[in-house]
Amino acid sequence: MSGRSEGAAALVARALSRRPPDQRAQFLKELLAHTAAGLVVIEGEREAGEAVYRLADAVVARGARR
């Protein structure tokens, strides 16, 4: 899979596989921050805020199930 046909999950998985295990969490944190900033530019603060809120809610819900 390459180019336009590559899904976002495959792209992130490939990027993670190229990093040492101790750098993967930081990569994902930076990716989340840059993604949220991109959403602000593309969709506006309200929509980006809603997406980040839903993500945070999913994290909290997952933690409650453990």
All heavy atoms as TSV, in Angstrom:
chain	resi	resn	atom	element	x	y	z
A	1	MET	N	N	0.842	-1.179	0.000
A	1	MET	CA	C	0.000	0.000	0.000
A	1	MET	C	C	0.886	1.240	0.000
A	1	MET	O	O	1.781	1.363	0.804
A	1	MET	CB	C	-0.837	-0.032	1.273
A	1	MET	CG	C	-2.186	0.563	1.107
A	1	MET	SD	S	-3.116	0.621	2.653
A	1	MET	CE	C	-3.925	-0.926	2.642
A	2	SER	N	N	0.609	2.186	-0.860
A	2	SER	CA	C	1.391	3.417	-0.854
A	2	SER	C	C	0.558	4.544	-1.435
A	2	SER	O	O	-0.475	4.326	-2.042
A	2	SER	CB	C	2.673	3.236	-1.665
A	2	SER	OG	O	2.358	3.008	-3.010
A	3	GLY	N	N	1.060	5.743	-1.236
A	3	GLY	CA	C	0.403	6.918	-1.798
A	3	GLY	C	C	-0.976	7.144	-1.239
A	3	GLY	O	O	-1.232	6.984	-0.056
A	4	ARG	N	N	-1.891	7.497	-2.112
A	4	ARG	CA	C	-3.244	7.850	-1.684
A	4	ARG	C	C	-4.031	6.676	-1.130
A	4	ARG	O	O	-4.962	6.866	-0.366
A	4	ARG	CB	C	-4.007	8.444	-2.850
A	4	ARG	CG	C	-3.460	9.743	-3.309
A	4	ARG	CD	C	-4.249	10.273	-4.465
A	4	ARG	NE	N	-3.516	11.368	-5.078
A	4	ARG	CZ	C	-3.900	11.977	-6.158
A	4	ARG	NH1	N	-4.988	11.599	-6.777
A	4	ARG	NH2	N	-3.184	12.958	-6.655
A	5	SER	N	N	-3.695	5.469	-1.521
A	5	SER	CA	C	-4.467	4.313	-1.071
A	5	SER	C	C	-4.122	3.892	0.355
A	5	SER	O	O	-4.825	3.087	0.942
A	5	SER	CB	C	-4.264	3.133	-2.026
A	5	SER	OG	O	-2.913	2.715	-2.006
A	6	GLU	N	N	-3.041	4.414	0.913
A	6	GLU	CA	C	-2.641	4.045	2.262
A	6	GLU	C	C	-3.548	4.722	3.286
A	6	GLU	O	O	-3.740	5.922	3.265
A	6	GLU	CB	C	-1.199	4.453	2.517
A	6	GLU	CG	C	-0.699	4.019	3.860
A	6	GLU	CD	C	0.778	4.291	4.043
A	6	GLU	OE1	O	1.262	5.300	3.500
A	6	GLU	OE2	O	1.419	3.500	4.713
A	7	GLY	N	N	-4.086	3.930	4.186
A	7	GLY	CA	C	-4.955	4.466	5.227
A	7	GLY	C	C	-4.151	5.161	6.311
A	7	GLY	O	O	-2.952	4.928	6.473
A	8	ALA	N	N	-4.836	6.000	7.061
A	8	ALA	CA	C	-4.168	6.733	8.137
A	8	ALA	C	C	-3.572	5.792	9.175
A	8	ALA	O	O	-2.461	6.014	9.658
A	8	ALA	CB	C	-5.168	7.692	8.794
A	9	ALA	N	N	-4.290	4.730	9.508
A	9	ALA	CA	C	-3.776	3.795	10.508
A	9	ALA	C	C	-2.492	3.134	10.037
A	9	ALA	O	O	-1.540	2.976	10.811
A	9	ALA	CB	C	-4.829	2.742	10.831
A	10	ALA	N	N	-2.439	2.756	8.769
A	10	ALA	CA	C	-1.231	2.129	8.218
A	10	ALA	C	C	-0.076	3.117	8.200
A	10	ALA	O	O	1.068	2.750	8.502
A	10	ALA	CB	C	-1.502	1.595	6.815
A	11	LEU	N	N	-0.363	4.362	7.878
A	11	LEU	CA	C	0.675	5.384	7.854
A	11	LEU	C	C	1.267	5.593	9.242
A	11	LEU	O	O	2.479	5.634	9.417
A	11	LEU	CB	C	0.081	6.693	7.323
A	11	LEU	CG	C	1.076	7.786	7.047
A	11	LEU	CD1	C	0.793	8.391	5.681
A	11	LEU	CD2	C	0.966	8.852	8.106
A	12	VAL	N	N	0.406	5.684	10.255
A	12	VAL	CA	C	0.874	5.877	11.627
A	12	VAL	C	C	1.624	4.635	12.112
A	12	VAL	O	O	2.680	4.751	12.741
A	12	VAL	CB	C	-0.297	6.232	12.574
A	12	VAL	CG1	C	0.137	6.225	14.027
A	12	VAL	CG2	C	-0.885	7.588	12.200
A	13	ALA	N	N	1.110	3.463	11.806
A	13	ALA	CA	C	1.779	2.227	12.225
A	13	ALA	C	C	3.183	2.140	11.634
A	13	ALA	O	O	4.131	1.753	12.317
A	13	ALA	CB	C	0.956	1.014	11.807
A	14	ARG	N	N	3.317	2.524	10.371
A	14	ARG	CA	C	4.634	2.493	9.741
A	14	ARG	C	C	5.570	3.501	10.397
A	14	ARG	O	O	6.732	3.199	10.673
A	14	ARG	CB	C	4.515	2.768	8.241
A	14	ARG	CG	C	5.800	2.432	7.495
A	14	ARG	CD	C	5.667	2.573	6.017
A	14	ARG	NE	N	5.549	3.994	5.690
A	14	ARG	CZ	C	4.682	4.488	4.820
A	14	ARG	NH1	N	3.840	3.703	4.186
A	14	ARG	NH2	N	4.652	5.777	4.577
A	15	ALA	N	N	5.070	4.694	10.683
A	15	ALA	CA	C	5.897	5.712	11.346
A	15	ALA	C	C	6.316	5.249	12.739
A	15	ALA	O	O	7.455	5.465	13.152
A	15	ALA	CB	C	5.139	7.038	11.425
A	16	LEU	N	N	5.405	4.606	13.456
A	16	LEU	CA	C	5.743	4.095	14.790
A	16	LEU	C	C	6.790	2.997	14.722
A	16	LEU	O	O	7.690	2.932	15.556
A	16	LEU	CB	C	4.495	3.560	15.489
A	16	LEU	CG	C	3.568	4.579	16.114
A	16	LEU	CD1	C	2.303	3.905	16.602
A	16	LEU	CD2	C	4.252	5.326	17.236
A	17	SER	N	N	6.679	2.142	13.727
A	17	SER	CA	C	7.623	1.020	13.627
A	17	SER	C	C	9.045	1.484	13.357
A	17	SER	O	O	9.993	0.757	13.642
A	17	SER	CB	C	7.174	0.046	12.537
A	17	SER	OG	O	7.378	0.597	11.242
A	18	ARG	N	N	9.193	2.675	12.858
A	18	ARG	CA	C	10.524	3.221	12.553
A	18	ARG	C	C	11.176	3.904	13.753
A	18	ARG	O	O	12.325	4.325	13.666
A	18	ARG	CB	C	10.430	4.220	11.403
A	18	ARG	CG	C	10.048	3.573	10.100
A	18	ARG	CD	C	9.945	4.599	9.017
A	18	ARG	NE	N	9.605	3.962	7.751
A	18	ARG	CZ	C	9.134	4.587	6.708
A	18	ARG	NH1	N	8.943	5.894	6.764
A	18	ARG	NH2	N	8.859	3.944	5.603
A	19	ARG	N	N	10.427	4.028	14.837
A	19	ARG	CA	C	10.956	4.699	16.022
A	19	ARG	C	C	11.265	3.684	17.118
A	19	ARG	O	O	10.564	2.681	17.243
A	19	ARG	CB	C	9.936	5.714	16.530
A	19	ARG	CG	C	9.873	6.925	15.631
A	19	ARG	CD	C	8.682	7.805	15.913
A	19	ARG	NE	N	8.769	9.036	15.139
A	19	ARG	CZ	C	8.553	9.109	13.830
A	19	ARG	NH1	N	8.240	8.042	13.136
A	19	ARG	NH2	N	8.653	10.270	13.196
A	20	PRO	N	N	12.255	3.994	17.933
A	20	PRO	CA	C	12.525	3.117	19.076
A	20	PRO	C	C	11.318	3.127	20.018
A	20	PRO	O	O	10.595	4.124	20.108
A	20	PRO	CB	C	13.743	3.759	19.758
A	20	PRO	CG	C	14.322	4.702	18.758
A	20	PRO	CD	C	13.205	5.106	17.844
A	21	PRO	N	N	11.076	2.027	20.723
A	21	PRO	CA	C	9.917	1.957	21.619
A	21	PRO	C	C	9.803	3.126	22.595
A	21	PRO	O	O	8.700	3.605	22.859
A	21	PRO	CB	C	10.121	0.631	22.363
A	21	PRO	CG	C	10.883	-0.210	21.392
A	21	PRO	CD	C	11.812	0.766	20.684
A	22	ASP	N	N	10.914	3.612	23.105
A	22	ASP	CA	C	10.851	4.702	24.092
A	22	ASP	C	C	10.496	6.053	23.477
A	22	ASP	O	O	10.250	7.012	24.198
A	22	ASP	CB	C	12.156	4.797	24.882
A	22	ASP	CG	C	13.352	5.202	24.021
A	22	ASP	OD1	O	13.352	4.918	22.810
A	22	ASP	OD2	O	14.286	5.797	24.579
A	23	GLN	N	N	10.443	6.152	22.156
A	23	GLN	CA	C	10.086	7.410	21.488
A	23	GLN	C	C	8.682	7.384	20.887
A	23	GLN	O	O	8.195	8.397	20.385
A	23	GLN	CB	C	11.098	7.717	20.385
A	23	GLN	CG	C	12.479	8.015	20.894
A	23	GLN	CD	C	13.458	8.276	19.766
A	23	GLN	OE1	O	13.082	8.371	18.597
A	23	GLN	NE2	N	14.722	8.389	20.113
A	24	ARG	N	N	8.018	6.260	20.958
A	24	ARG	CA	C	6.707	6.117	20.290
A	24	ARG	C	C	5.603	6.922	20.951
A	24	ARG	O	O	4.787	7.547	20.265
A	24	ARG	CB	C	6.340	4.634	20.207
A	24	ARG	CG	C	7.257	3.900	19.258
A	24	ARG	CD	C	7.011	2.424	19.243
A	24	ARG	NE	N	8.000	1.780	18.368
A	24	ARG	CZ	C	8.206	0.499	18.342
A	24	ARG	NH1	N	7.506	-0.315	19.129
A	24	ARG	NH2	N	9.121	-0.006	17.535
A	25	ALA	N	N	5.569	6.945	22.273
A	25	ALA	CA	C	4.524	7.711	22.959
A	25	ALA	C	C	4.655	9.203	22.651
A	25	ALA	O	O	3.656	9.883	22.383
A	25	ALA	CB	C	4.576	7.470	24.465
A	26	GLN	N	N	5.882	9.713	22.663
A	26	GLN	CA	C	6.092	11.133	22.358
A	26	GLN	C	C	5.675	11.452	20.928
A	26	GLN	O	O	5.067	12.489	20.668
A	26	GLN	CB	C	7.557	11.523	22.583
A	26	GLN	CG	C	7.816	13.010	22.395
A	26	GLN	CD	C	7.021	13.888	23.356
A	26	GLN	OE1	O	6.841	13.541	24.513
A	26	GLN	NE2	N	6.536	15.014	22.878
A	27	PHE	N	N	5.969	10.549	20.006
A	27	PHE	CA	C	5.547	10.736	18.619
A	27	PHE	C	C	4.032	10.860	18.531
A	27	PHE	O	O	3.508	11.764	17.871
A	27	PHE	CB	C	6.039	9.570	17.747
A	27	PHE	CG	C	5.428	9.564	16.376
A	27	PHE	CD1	C	5.886	10.440	15.396
A	27	PHE	CD2	C	4.396	8.706	16.063
A	27	PHE	CE1	C	5.319	10.444	14.131
A	27	PHE	CE2	C	3.824	8.703	14.796
A	27	PHE	CZ	C	4.290	9.580	13.829
A	28	LEU	N	N	3.320	9.958	19.221
A	28	LEU	CA	C	1.860	10.004	19.173
A	28	LEU	C	C	1.309	11.274	19.818
A	28	LEU	O	O	0.338	11.856	19.323
A	28	LEU	CB	C	1.268	8.768	19.842
A	28	LEU	CG	C	1.443	7.468	19.059
A	28	LEU	CD1	C	0.942	6.290	19.873
A	28	LEU	CD2	C	0.741	7.534	17.716
A	29	LYS	N	N	1.919	11.719	20.916
A	29	LYS	CA	C	1.489	12.979	21.545
A	29	LYS	C	C	1.656	14.149	20.595
A	29	LYS	O	O	0.767	15.011	20.473
A	29	LYS	CB	C	2.284	13.231	22.828
A	29	LYS	CG	C	1.966	12.268	23.948
A	29	LYS	CD	C	2.899	12.505	25.121
A	29	LYS	CE	C	2.790	11.429	26.165
A	29	LYS	NZ	N	3.759	11.609	27.254
A	30	GLU	N	N	2.801	14.199	19.914
A	30	GLU	CA	C	3.043	15.285	18.956
A	30	GLU	C	C	2.089	15.192	17.772
A	30	GLU	O	O	1.593	16.209	17.280
A	30	GLU	CB	C	4.493	15.261	18.507
A	30	GLU	CG	C	5.456	15.659	19.611
A	30	GLU	CD	C	6.923	15.530	19.210
A	30	GLU	OE1	O	7.216	15.363	18.010
A	30	GLU	OE2	O	7.765	15.591	20.118
A	31	LEU	N	N	1.820	13.975	17.326
A	31	LEU	CA	C	0.870	13.783	16.226
A	31	LEU	C	C	-0.515	14.286	16.613
A	31	LEU	O	O	-1.178	14.984	15.833
A	31	LEU	CB	C	0.828	12.306	15.832
A	31	LEU	CG	C	-0.117	11.931	14.701
A	31	LEU	CD1	C	0.260	12.655	13.410
A	31	LEU	CD2	C	-0.108	10.430	14.481
A	32	LEU	N	N	-0.959	13.956	17.829
A	32	LEU	CA	C	-2.256	14.445	18.299
A	32	LEU	C	C	-2.302	15.969	18.347
A	32	LEU	O	O	-3.291	16.586	17.929
A	32	LEU	CB	C	-2.565	13.877	19.688
A	32	LEU	CG	C	-2.997	12.421	19.740
A	32	LEU	CD1	C	-3.028	11.937	21.184
A	32	LEU	CD2	C	-4.357	12.253	19.099
A	33	ALA	N	N	-1.244	16.579	18.847
A	33	ALA	CA	C	-1.203	18.038	18.943
A	33	ALA	C	C	-1.242	18.685	17.561
A	33	ALA	O	O	-1.989	19.649	17.338
A	33	ALA	CB	C	0.047	18.481	19.700
A	34	HIS	N	N	-0.458	18.153	16.642
A	34	HIS	CA	C	-0.432	18.721	15.288
A	34	HIS	C	C	-1.748	18.480	14.561
A	34	HIS	O	O	-2.218	19.339	13.804
A	34	HIS	CB	C	0.732	18.150	14.482
A	34	HIS	CG	C	2.062	18.667	14.917
A	34	HIS	ND1	N	2.499	19.943	14.625
A	34	HIS	CD2	C	3.044	18.090	15.648
A	34	HIS	CE1	C	3.695	20.114	15.143
A	34	HIS	NE2	N	4.054	19.012	15.779
A	35	THR	N	N	-2.354	17.333	14.812
A	35	THR	CA	C	-3.647	17.038	14.196
A	35	THR	C	C	-4.717	17.998	14.694
A	35	THR	O	O	-5.511	18.528	13.916
A	35	THR	CB	C	-4.049	15.579	14.485
A	35	THR	OG1	O	-3.037	14.716	13.963
A	35	THR	CG2	C	-5.380	15.236	13.855
A	36	ALA	N	N	-4.740	18.237	15.993
A	36	ALA	CA	C	-5.713	19.181	16.556
A	36	ALA	C	C	-5.498	20.576	15.992
A	36	ALA	O	O	-6.459	21.270	15.636
A	36	ALA	CB	C	-5.613	19.191	18.078
A	37	ALA	N	N	-4.236	20.989	15.876
A	37	ALA	CA	C	-3.946	22.313	15.301
A	37	ALA	C	C	-4.398	22.378	13.848
A	37	ALA	O	O	-4.946	23.396	13.409
A	37	ALA	CB	C	-2.455	22.614	15.415
A	38	GLY	N	N	-4.194	21.311	13.118
A	38	GLY	CA	C	-4.649	21.264	11.725
A	38	GLY	C	C	-6.157	21.364	11.618
A	38	GLY	O	O	-6.690	22.033	10.730
A	39	LEU	N	N	-6.855	20.702	12.527
A	39	LEU	CA	C	-8.317	20.789	12.527
A	39	LEU	C	C	-8.800	22.207	12.803
A	39	LEU	O	O	-9.799	22.645	12.231
A	39	LEU	CB	C	-8.907	19.833	13.570
A	39	LEU	CG	C	-9.019	18.377	13.145
A	39	LEU	CD1	C	-9.432	17.519	14.337
A	39	LEU	CD2	C	-9.995	18.207	12.007
A	40	VAL	N	N	-8.097	22.919	13.675
A	40	VAL	CA	C	-8.469	24.317	13.946
A	40	VAL	C	C	-8.392	25.125	12.655
A	40	VAL	O	O	-9.298	25.894	12.334
A	40	VAL	CB	C	-7.569	24.934	15.037
A	40	VAL	CG1	C	-7.791	26.439	15.136
A	40	VAL	CG2	C	-7.826	24.279	16.385
A	41	VAL	N	N	-7.325	24.926	11.909
A	41	VAL	CA	C	-7.138	25.675	10.658
A	41	VAL	C	C	-8.190	25.286	9.621
A	41	VAL	O	O	-8.773	26.145	8.961
A	41	VAL	CB	C	-5.713	25.435	10.095
A	41	VAL	CG1	C	-5.561	26.030	8.710
A	41	VAL	CG2	C	-4.665	26.005	11.044
A	42	ILE	N	N	-8.459	23.998	9.506
A	42	ILE	CA	C	-9.361	23.515	8.456
A	42	ILE	C	C	-10.835	23.693	8.817
A	42	ILE	O	O	-11.639	24.119	7.987
A	42	ILE	CB	C	-9.069	22.032	8.147
A	42	ILE	CG1	C	-7.672	21.892	7.534
A	42	ILE	CG2	C	-10.114	21.440	7.205
A	42	ILE	CD1	C	-7.174	20.464	7.449
A	43	GLU	N	N	-11.202	23.359	10.069
A	43	GLU	CA	C	-12.614	23.341	10.442
A	43	GLU	C	C	-13.014	24.405	11.456
A	43	GLU	O	O	-14.187	24.606	11.696
A	43	GLU	CB	C	-12.995	21.959	10.981
A	43	GLU	CG	C	-12.923	20.880	9.920
A	43	GLU	CD	C	-13.556	19.578	10.375
A	43	GLU	OE1	O	-13.755	19.402	11.594
A	43	GLU	OE2	O	-13.848	18.754	9.507
A	44	GLY	N	N	-12.044	25.019	12.090
A	44	GLY	CA	C	-12.359	26.033	13.083
A	44	GLY	C	C	-12.223	25.498	14.498
A	44	GLY	O	O	-12.181	24.292	14.738
A	45	GLU	N	N	-12.155	26.441	15.432
A	45	GLU	CA	C	-11.919	26.086	16.831
A	45	GLU	C	C	-13.022	25.222	17.426
A	45	GLU	O	O	-12.747	24.271	18.162
A	45	GLU	CB	C	-11.761	27.354	17.672
A	45	GLU	CG	C	-10.469	28.085	17.420
A	45	GLU	CD	C	-10.339	29.331	18.277
A	45	GLU	OE1	O	-11.004	29.421	19.329
A	45	GLU	OE2	O	-9.558	30.212	17.887
A	46	ARG	N	N	-14.258	25.544	17.123
A	46	ARG	CA	C	-15.370	24.796	17.724
A	46	ARG	C	C	-15.354	23.333	17.309
A	46	ARG	O	O	-15.461	22.438	18.145
A	46	ARG	CB	C	-16.698	25.443	17.344
A	46	ARG	CG	C	-17.864	24.795	18.002
A	46	ARG	CD	C	-19.142	25.512	17.674
A	46	ARG	NE	N	-20.225	24.890	18.397
A	46	ARG	CZ	C	-21.308	25.509	18.769
A	46	ARG	NH1	N	-21.471	26.779	18.506
A	46	ARG	NH2	N	-22.254	24.875	19.409
A	47	GLU	N	N	-15.220	23.075	16.020
A	47	GLU	CA	C	-15.210	21.703	15.528
A	47	GLU	C	C	-13.978	20.947	16.016
A	47	GLU	O	O	-14.065	19.776	16.392
A	47	GLU	CB	C	-15.286	21.674	13.998
A	47	GLU	CG	C	-16.631	22.097	13.443
A	47	GLU	CD	C	-16.800	23.615	13.382
A	47	GLU	OE1	O	-15.869	24.366	13.726
A	47	GLU	OE2	O	-17.900	24.049	13.000
A	48	ALA	N	N	-12.826	21.604	16.025
A	48	ALA	CA	C	-11.612	20.965	16.520
A	48	ALA	C	C	-11.743	20.656	18.003
A	48	ALA	O	O	-11.368	19.571	18.466
A	48	ALA	CB	C	-10.398	21.853	16.264
A	49	GLY	N	N	-12.285	21.584	18.745
A	49	GLY	CA	C	-12.502	21.368	20.176
A	49	GLY	C	C	-13.431	20.191	20.433
A	49	GLY	O	O	-13.190	19.391	21.340
A	50	GLU	N	N	-14.463	20.071	19.631
A	50	GLU	CA	C	-15.394	18.940	19.769
A	50	GLU	C	C	-14.691	17.619	19.489
A	50	GLU	O	O	-14.894	16.639	20.204
A	50	GLU	CB	C	-16.584	19.117	18.819
A	50	GLU	CG	C	-17.581	17.984	18.863
A	50	GLU	CD	C	-18.276	17.811	20.207
A	50	GLU	OE1	O	-18.402	18.799	20.954
A	50	GLU	OE2	O	-18.699	16.681	20.514
A	51	ALA	N	N	-13.850	17.579	18.466
A	51	ALA	CA	C	-13.115	16.353	18.144
A	51	ALA	C	C	-12.163	15.972	19.279
A	51	ALA	O	O	-12.078	14.799	19.665
A	51	ALA	CB	C	-12.346	16.525	16.835
A	52	VAL	N	N	-11.469	16.951	19.828
A	52	VAL	CA	C	-10.541	16.686	20.932
A	52	VAL	C	C	-11.325	16.255	22.172
A	52	VAL	O	O	-10.917	15.335	22.888
A	52	VAL	CB	C	-9.661	17.927	21.216
A	52	VAL	CG1	C	-8.863	17.756	22.503
A	52	VAL	CG2	C	-8.741	18.191	20.033
A	53	TYR	N	N	-12.463	16.862	22.407
A	53	TYR	CA	C	-13.305	16.480	23.538
A	53	TYR	C	C	-13.760	15.033	23.403
A	53	TYR	O	O	-13.720	14.266	24.375
A	53	TYR	CB	C	-14.518	17.419	23.628
A	53	TYR	CG	C	-15.490	17.021	24.712
A	53	TYR	CD1	C	-15.254	17.365	26.037
A	53	TYR	CD2	C	-16.630	16.293	24.404
A	53	TYR	CE1	C	-16.133	16.997	27.039
A	53	TYR	CE2	C	-17.514	15.918	25.397
A	53	TYR	CZ	C	-17.265	16.275	26.706
A	53	TYR	OH	O	-18.135	15.906	27.688
A	54	ARG	N	N	-14.196	14.630	22.199
A	54	ARG	CA	C	-14.628	13.245	21.982
A	54	ARG	C	C	-13.481	12.272	22.192
A	54	ARG	O	O	-13.665	11.185	22.753
A	54	ARG	CB	C	-15.228	13.086	20.586
A	54	ARG	CG	C	-16.602	13.709	20.439
A	54	ARG	CD	C	-17.314	13.278	19.172
A	54	ARG	NE	N	-16.480	13.311	17.991
A	54	ARG	CZ	C	-16.434	14.298	17.104
A	54	ARG	NH1	N	-17.189	15.361	17.277
A	54	ARG	NH2	N	-15.639	14.233	16.066
A	55	LEU	N	N	-12.291	12.655	21.760
A	55	LEU	CA	C	-11.123	11.815	21.971
A	55	LEU	C	C	-10.838	11.655	23.461
A	55	LEU	O	O	-10.623	10.547	23.955
A	55	LEU	CB	C	-9.904	12.405	21.259
A	55	LEU	CG	C	-8.581	11.693	21.484
A	55	LEU	CD1	C	-8.632	10.275	20.952
A	55	LEU	CD2	C	-7.458	12.469	20.836
A	56	ALA	N	N	-10.857	12.756	24.188
A	56	ALA	CA	C	-10.611	12.698	25.629
A	56	ALA	C	C	-11.677	11.859	26.328
A	56	ALA	O	O	-11.371	11.075	27.228
A	56	ALA	CB	C	-10.573	14.109	26.203
A	57	ASP	N	N	-12.913	11.995	25.899
A	57	ASP	CA	C	-13.996	11.220	26.479
A	57	ASP	C	C	-13.778	9.725	26.234
A	57	ASP	O	O	-14.002	8.900	27.115
A	57	ASP	CB	C	-15.339	11.677	25.891
A	57	ASP	CG	C	-16.523	11.139	26.648
A	57	ASP	OD1	O	-16.484	11.126	27.892
A	57	ASP	OD2	O	-17.503	10.732	25.988
A	58	ALA	N	N	-13.321	9.376	25.051
A	58	ALA	CA	C	-13.043	7.971	24.740
A	58	ALA	C	C	-11.899	7.435	25.607
A	58	ALA	O	O	-11.949	6.286	26.060
A	58	ALA	CB	C	-12.692	7.824	23.264
A	59	VAL	N	N	-10.902	8.249	25.862
A	59	VAL	CA	C	-9.792	7.840	26.719
A	59	VAL	C	C	-10.297	7.585	28.138
A	59	VAL	O	O	-9.958	6.570	28.758
A	59	VAL	CB	C	-8.661	8.894	26.704
A	59	VAL	CG1	C	-7.626	8.593	27.780
A	59	VAL	CG2	C	-8.019	8.962	25.336
A	60	VAL	N	N	-11.098	8.485	28.653
A	60	VAL	CA	C	-11.637	8.335	29.999
A	60	VAL	C	C	-12.537	7.102	30.078
A	60	VAL	O	O	-12.441	6.309	31.026
A	60	VAL	CB	C	-12.420	9.599	30.430
A	60	VAL	CG1	C	-13.194	9.365	31.716
A	60	VAL	CG2	C	-11.455	10.768	30.586
A	61	ALA	N	N	-13.383	6.889	29.086
A	61	ALA	CA	C	-14.268	5.729	29.070
A	61	ALA	C	C	-13.478	4.437	29.019
A	61	ALA	O	O	-13.805	3.465	29.697
A	61	ALA	CB	C	-15.219	5.811	27.877
A	62	ARG	N	N	-12.420	4.421	28.250
A	62	ARG	CA	C	-11.564	3.211	28.166
A	62	ARG	C	C	-10.893	2.945	29.504
A	62	ARG	O	O	-10.826	1.803	29.936
A	62	ARG	CB	C	-10.523	3.377	27.078
A	62	ARG	CG	C	-9.531	2.251	27.031
A	62	ARG	CD	C	-9.292	1.802	25.624
A	62	ARG	NE	N	-8.208	0.842	25.554
A	62	ARG	CZ	C	-8.377	-0.474	25.624
A	62	ARG	NH1	N	-9.579	-0.964	25.752
A	62	ARG	NH2	N	-7.354	-1.289	25.542
A	63	GLY	N	N	-10.433	3.990	30.163
A	63	GLY	CA	C	-9.796	3.830	31.466
A	63	GLY	C	C	-10.761	3.305	32.518
A	63	GLY	O	O	-10.385	2.549	33.396
A	64	ALA	N	N	-12.027	3.686	32.402
A	64	ALA	CA	C	-13.039	3.247	33.372
A	64	ALA	C	C	-13.333	1.761	33.217
A	64	ALA	O	O	-13.755	1.115	34.171
A	64	ALA	CB	C	-14.313	4.062	33.197
A	65	ARG	N	N	-13.116	1.209	32.029
A	65	ARG	CA	C	-13.397	-0.215	31.775
A	65	ARG	C	C	-12.304	-1.124	32.308
A	65	ARG	O	O	-12.484	-2.313	32.395
A	65	ARG	CB	C	-13.563	-0.457	30.277
A	65	ARG	CG	C	-14.886	0.030	29.769
A	65	ARG	CD	C	-15.075	-0.405	28.352
A	65	ARG	NE	N	-15.090	0.811	27.546
A	65	ARG	CZ	C	-14.688	0.925	26.315
A	65	ARG	NH1	N	-14.209	-0.113	25.684
A	65	ARG	NH2	N	-14.752	2.053	25.662
A	66	ARG	N	N	-11.163	-0.600	32.632
A	66	ARG	CA	C	-10.051	-1.438	33.089
A	66	ARG	C	C	-10.197	-1.872	34.480
A	66	ARG	O	O	-10.764	-1.612	35.345
A	66	ARG	CB	C	-8.738	-0.677	32.936
A	66	ARG	CG	C	-8.363	-0.595	31.483
A	66	ARG	CD	C	-6.997	-0.024	31.347
A	66	ARG	NE	N	-6.529	-0.288	29.997
A	66	ARG	CZ	C	-5.349	-0.015	29.585
A	66	ARG	NH1	N	-4.491	0.538	30.376
A	66	ARG	NH2	N	-4.993	-0.281	28.362
